[in-house]
Amino acid sequence: MNSRAFACFFSGLSAGIAIALMVAPRSRTEIKEEVQGKLREGKESIEREKDRITAAIDAGKRAYRETA
């Protein structure tokens, strides 16, 4: 990577960071609450999928026992 490309990359990176900070200024508390909410949603989704998979496994076991 030549020095001009390197300078352009960091100029673009700096501009992107500045724009992001101006457009979406949020407090640490807001970010923390959003992250916690997303983690909670993910945990609930995993629990639902776990229950669905467990039910499918149990149904498969029952079907296997019935045919044996």
Buried (B, 14 or more C-beta within 10 A) or exposed (E): EEEEEEEEEEEEEEEEEEEEEEEEEEEEEEEEEEEEEEEEEEEEEEEEEEEEEEEEEEEEEEEEEEEE
